Amino acid sequence: MKLYYSEGSPFARKVRIVLIEKGLAFESDVANGLRSPESASTPTMAVPVLEDGALRLWESDLIVDYLLRTYPAAESPANTQPPLTPWLARPDNHWQDMATLAMIATCAASMVNLRLMLSDGITPENSDYLARQKTRFERCLDALEKTVTDEGFAPGWFSIMDIALICPLVFCETRGVTAWRGRPKLDALVDRHQARPSLLATPISALPPLAPRYIVERRSAA
Ligand SMILES: N[C@@H](CCC(=O)N[C@@H](CS)C(=O)NCC(=O)O)C(=O)O
């Protein structure tokens, strides 16, 4: 298998964590990651992209679903507890888990938009659209704080929902996008798993603060 990704991508990190948790060998192609001919050759122009033989897949949750279904017996020798969930969503809680996963994806995309548009000088302070993205991010986190338990989104498991939220929140904090802490259960979820080998193996580096190329003045409705 070959995974195209950019080092910082929280969506790619989720896939990398699942590959490592399952002990599946894969070749990394970081050089051809973000904005490369490879990633641009998908209609979404985004990473991660997984190649497994002749199959080429993109969209991180779809890739994770593929890995869990195609390699159900694969298990990491590390035997870390709690174990990685065998499903994208629990069979007895399918629609609620899928809704949670979808909300996490929307929440993560809004946060990544905040980060990417900042490099063009567009911020929640000068863009109503970005202000809405920030509010969406925060409202999703408020809703997730009500959903999550003291043992994560699926007690007894290291779930895909856990991974899908931990990756963007760590990215958000490490890259200084916006403050998100102050929700005790989400704080605990993120902190609890930081020493897990698959997370330690996929660190997100801090980057220097962005220097906006230009500043867009906020348009006043008045
Ligand atoms: N829904 C996609 C989102 C992937 C995504 O947005 N990836 C970002 C990196 S974090 C990307 O490749 N962006 C390319 C660009 O903005 O040009 C997934 O879950 O895989």
The ligand as a MOL file (V3000), in Angstrom:
LIG
                    3D

  0  0  0     0  0            999 V3000
M  V30 BEGIN CTAB
M  V30 COUNTS 20 19 0 0 0
M  V30 BEGIN ATOM
M  V30 1 N -12.7040 15.3360 3.3570 0
M  V30 2 C -11.3160 15.1230 3.0690 0
M  V30 3 C -10.5250 16.3550 3.4640 0
M  V30 4 C -9.0750 16.2480 3.0450 0
M  V30 5 C -8.3920 17.6040 3.0890 0
M  V30 6 O -9.0220 18.6650 3.1980 0
M  V30 7 N -7.0630 17.5730 2.9920 0
M  V30 8 C -6.3020 18.8000 2.9520 0
M  V30 9 C -5.0880 18.6850 3.8370 0
M  V30 10 S -5.5600 18.8150 5.5340 0
M  V30 11 C -5.8090 19.0450 1.5430 0
M  V30 12 O -5.2410 18.1640 0.9180 0
M  V30 13 N -6.0290 20.2580 1.0230 0
M  V30 14 C -5.5570 20.6060 -0.2910 0
M  V30 15 C -5.7200 22.0640 -0.5820 0
M  V30 16 O -6.2950 22.7600 0.2550 0
M  V30 17 O -5.2910 22.4930 -1.6410 0
M  V30 18 C -10.8080 13.8740 3.7930 0
M  V30 19 O -11.3890 13.5280 4.8210 0
M  V30 20 O -9.8720 13.2290 3.3010 0
M  V30 END ATOM
M  V30 BEGIN BOND
M  V30 1 1 1 2
M  V30 2 1 2 3
M  V30 3 1 2 18
M  V30 4 1 3 4
M  V30 5 1 4 5
M  V30 6 2 5 6
M  V30 7 1 5 7
M  V30 8 1 7 8
M  V30 9 1 8 9
M  V30 10 1 8 11
M  V30 11 1 9 10
M  V30 12 2 11 12
M  V30 13 1 11 13
M  V30 14 1 13 14
M  V30 15 1 14 15
M  V30 16 2 15 16
M  V30 17 1 15 17
M  V30 18 2 18 19
M  V30 19 1 18 20
M  V30 END BOND
M  V30 END CTAB
M  END
